[in-house]
Amino acid sequence: MPLTRFLPDHPFAERLYKAAEPVWEEGVDQPFLRELGDGTLDREKFVFYMLQDYLYLNDYVNVHALAFAKCDDPAIRTHLSNAIAGASNETEHVHDFFRDTFGITRQQMDDARQSAFARAYTSNMIAIAHTRPLVDVLVALLPCAWVYADYGTRIAARIGDAIETNPYRAWIDMYKTDEFWQSAVWLLDDIEKLAVGLSEEHKRTLTEQFVVGVEHEYMFWDSAYRLQQRWKPEWK
């Protein structure tokens, strides 16, 4: 299995990955991430992406909070509360760093609106959080944490020492870390625990849901590469 970031003895997680493998493996080599790793990504595309990510994280925190409200397991509640604090900190501080480094102004952040593809992603997660059981909400959250940890690690390994002069080094450095990987580990562990005893029908639903999430991750970067705010670029 080509994944750098994977956990042994997690059969349901392996099932999720195998279902999403085609888009997952194509995703790490899509133009946005390939050029980011090479250091050649157009700055305007990165700024577009960062503004969308800033908006995304606000919804991501809210989905964690909705999961917390559905949860009566003390250990999972602790994991969720820590994740809420971490994502809130990322929104407040990490994006400030990227704003200062890449010249993203406060006015740009205030004026930013979700792209059609980002809105499809977050709307899907929010709908799941409001209508489905806890395990479904955790699976909806998983693609972001797991894909980023995997891609950050693999991009860093691919470019090696070239990271020293990469203008996007701060982004790569953030997502390649073991610390960020832990944001996926607790989800993988808790989902594995909750999946025990689920019906096959429910597991199929979760698997399909996970694939959709990975597809949304792909389109999040792809739409940023195309600077595509609407479903058709000409719909300004």
C-alpha positions as CSV (number, residue, x, y, z in Angstrom):
1,M,0.0,0.0,0.0
2,P,1.6,3.3,-1.1
3,L,0.2,5.4,1.8
4,T,2.9,6.9,4.1
5,R,0.3,7.7,6.8
6,F,-1.6,4.5,7.7
7,L,-2.4,2.5,10.8
8,P,-2.1,-1.3,11.0
9,D,-5.0,-3.3,12.4
10,H,-7.7,-0.9,11.2
11,P,-9.7,-3.0,8.8
12,F,-12.5,-0.6,8.4
13,A,-10.1,2.3,7.7
14,E,-8.4,0.1,5.1
15,R,-11.8,-0.5,3.5
16,L,-12.4,3.3,3.4
17,Y,-9.1,4.0,1.8
18,K,-9.4,1.2,-0.8
19,A,-12.8,2.5,-1.9
20,A,-11.4,6.0,-2.3
21,E,-8.0,4.9,-3.7
22,P,-8.4,6.1,-7.3
23,V,-9.2,9.7,-6.5
24,W,-6.9,9.7,-3.4
25,E,-3.9,8.6,-5.5
26,E,-4.7,10.9,-8.4
27,G,-5.2,13.7,-5.9
28,V,-1.7,13.9,-4.6
29,D,-0.4,14.4,-8.2
30,Q,-3.0,16.9,-9.3
31,P,-1.5,20.2,-10.6
32,F,-2.1,22.3,-7.5
33,L,-0.2,20.0,-5.2
34,R,2.4,19.0,-7.8
35,E,3.3,22.7,-8.4
36,L,3.1,23.5,-4.7
37,G,5.7,20.8,-4.0
38,D,7.8,22.1,-6.9
39,G,7.5,25.6,-5.6
40,T,6.1,26.8,-9.0
41,L,2.5,27.2,-7.9
42,D,1.1,30.6,-9.0
43,R,0.7,32.8,-5.9
44,E,-2.8,33.9,-6.9
45,K,-3.9,30.3,-6.9
46,F,-2.5,29.7,-3.4
47,V,-4.1,32.9,-2.1
48,F,-7.5,31.7,-3.5
49,Y,-7.0,28.4,-1.8
50,M,-6.0,29.9,1.6
51,L,-9.1,32.1,1.6
52,Q,-11.3,29.1,0.9
53,D,-9.5,27.1,3.5
54,Y,-10.1,29.9,6.0
55,L,-13.8,29.8,5.4
56,Y,-13.8,26.0,5.4
57,L,-12.3,25.8,8.9
58,N,-15.1,27.8,10.4
59,D,-17.6,25.1,9.2
60,Y,-15.1,22.3,10.1
61,V,-15.1,23.6,13.7
62,N,-18.9,23.7,13.8
63,V,-19.2,20.1,12.5
64,H,-16.9,19.0,15.4
65,A,-19.2,20.8,17.8
66,L,-22.3,19.1,16.4
67,A,-20.4,15.7,16.8
68,F,-19.7,16.6,20.4
69,A,-23.4,17.2,21.1
70,K,-24.2,13.7,19.8
71,C,-21.5,12.0,21.8
72,D,-21.8,10.3,25.2
73,D,-18.4,8.6,25.2
74,P,-16.0,10.5,27.5
75,A,-12.9,9.6,25.5
76,I,-14.3,10.7,22.2
77,R,-15.7,13.8,23.8
78,T,-12.2,14.7,24.9
79,H,-10.8,14.1,21.4
80,L,-13.5,16.3,19.9
81,S,-13.0,19.1,22.4
82,N,-9.2,19.0,21.7
83,A,-9.9,19.1,17.9
84,I,-12.3,22.0,18.3
85,A,-9.6,23.9,20.2
86,G,-6.9,23.0,17.6
87,A,-9.0,23.9,14.6
88,S,-10.0,27.2,16.2
89,N,-6.4,28.0,16.9
90,E,-5.5,27.2,13.3
91,T,-8.2,29.5,12.1
92,E,-7.0,32.3,14.3
93,H,-3.2,32.0,14.2
94,V,-2.0,29.8,11.4
95,H,-4.0,31.7,8.8
96,D,-2.7,34.9,10.2
97,F,0.8,33.6,9.5
98,F,-0.1,32.8,5.9
99,R,-1.8,36.1,5.5
100,D,1.3,38.0,6.6
101,T,3.6,35.8,4.6
102,F,1.7,35.9,1.3
103,G,0.2,39.4,1.7
104,I,-3.4,38.3,2.1
105,T,-5.2,41.3,3.5
106,R,-7.8,41.4,6.2
107,Q,-10.1,43.0,3.6
108,Q,-9.6,40.0,1.4
109,M,-10.5,37.7,4.2
110,D,-13.6,39.7,5.2
111,D,-14.8,39.8,1.6
112,A,-14.1,36.1,0.8
113,R,-17.1,34.0,-0.2
114,Q,-17.1,30.2,-0.5
115,S,-16.6,28.8,-4.0
116,A,-19.3,26.4,-5.3
117,F,-17.1,23.4,-4.7
118,A,-16.1,24.4,-1.2
119,R,-19.8,25.1,-0.3
120,A,-20.8,21.6,-1.7
121,Y,-18.1,20.1,0.6
122,T,-19.1,21.9,3.8
123,S,-22.8,21.7,3.2
124,N,-22.5,18.0,2.9
125,M,-20.6,17.7,6.2
126,I,-23.1,20.0,8.0
127,A,-26.1,18.0,6.7
128,I,-24.5,14.8,7.9
129,A,-23.7,16.4,11.3
130,H,-27.4,17.4,11.7
131,T,-29.1,14.2,10.5
132,R,-26.8,11.2,11.0
133,P,-25.3,9.3,14.0
134,L,-21.9,10.2,15.5
135,V,-19.9,7.7,13.5
136,D,-21.2,9.2,10.3
137,V,-20.1,12.7,11.5
138,L,-16.6,11.4,12.3
139,V,-16.3,9.8,8.9
140,A,-17.4,13.1,7.3
141,L,-14.5,14.8,9.2
142,L,-11.9,12.1,8.4
143,P,-11.0,13.0,4.7
144,C,-9.6,16.4,5.6
145,A,-7.4,15.2,8.5
146,W,-6.2,12.0,6.8
147,V,-5.6,13.3,3.3
148,Y,-3.7,16.4,4.5
149,A,-1.5,14.3,6.8
150,D,-0.8,11.8,4.0
151,Y,-0.2,14.4,1.3
152,G,2.0,16.7,3.4
153,T,4.2,13.7,4.3
154,R,4.4,12.5,0.7
155,I,5.1,15.9,-0.8
156,A,7.9,16.5,1.7
157,A,9.4,13.0,0.9
158,R,9.2,13.7,-2.8
159,I,11.0,17.0,-2.8
160,G,13.6,16.2,-0.2
161,D,16.1,19.0,0.4
162,A,14.4,21.2,-2.2
163,I,12.0,22.2,0.6
164,E,14.6,24.6,1.9
165,T,13.9,27.1,-0.9
166,N,10.3,26.2,-1.5
167,P,8.1,29.3,-1.1
168,Y,5.3,27.1,0.3
169,R,7.6,25.4,2.8
170,A,5.5,26.6,5.8
171,W,2.4,24.8,4.4
172,I,4.3,21.6,3.8
173,D,6.0,21.7,7.2
174,M,2.7,22.1,8.9
175,Y,1.0,19.0,7.3
176,K,4.0,16.6,7.3
177,T,4.3,16.6,11.1
178,D,3.5,13.8,13.5
179,E,1.6,16.4,15.4
180,F,-0.8,17.0,12.5
181,W,-1.0,13.2,11.8
182,Q,-2.5,12.8,15.3
183,S,-5.5,14.8,14.1
184,A,-6.2,11.8,11.9
185,V,-5.1,9.1,14.3
186,W,-7.8,9.7,16.9
187,L,-10.5,9.8,14.2
188,L,-9.3,6.5,12.7
189,D,-9.1,4.9,16.2
190,D,-12.6,6.1,17.2
191,I,-14.2,5.3,13.9
192,E,-12.7,1.8,14.1
193,K,-14.2,1.4,17.5
194,L,-17.6,2.6,16.6
195,A,-17.7,0.6,13.4
196,V,-17.7,-2.7,15.3
197,G,-21.1,-4.2,15.2
198,L,-22.5,-1.9,12.6
199,S,-24.7,-3.4,9.9
200,E,-23.2,-4.0,6.5
201,E,-25.7,-1.5,5.0
202,H,-24.4,1.2,7.4
203,K,-20.8,0.4,6.6
204,R,-21.6,0.7,2.9
205,T,-23.2,4.1,3.6
206,L,-20.1,5.2,5.5
207,T,-17.8,4.0,2.8
208,E,-19.7,5.9,0.1
209,Q,-19.7,9.0,2.3
210,F,-16.0,8.8,2.8
211,V,-15.4,8.5,-1.0
212,V,-17.5,11.7,-1.5
213,G,-15.4,13.5,1.1
214,V,-12.1,12.6,-0.7
215,E,-13.7,13.7,-4.0
216,H,-14.5,17.0,-2.3
217,E,-10.9,17.3,-1.2
218,Y,-9.8,16.8,-4.7
219,M,-12.2,19.4,-6.1
220,F,-11.2,21.9,-3.3
221,W,-7.7,22.0,-4.7
222,D,-8.7,21.7,-8.3
223,S,-11.1,24.6,-8.2
224,A,-8.4,26.7,-6.5
225,Y,-6.0,25.8,-9.3
226,R,-8.6,27.0,-11.8
227,L,-9.5,30.0,-9.7
228,Q,-13.1,28.7,-10.1
229,Q,-15.5,30.5,-7.8
230,R,-18.7,29.3,-9.6
231,W,-19.7,26.0,-11.2
232,K,-18.7,27.7,-14.5
233,P,-15.8,30.2,-14.4
234,E,-17.7,32.6,-16.6
235,W,-20.4,32.9,-13.9
236,K,-18.8,35.9,-12.2
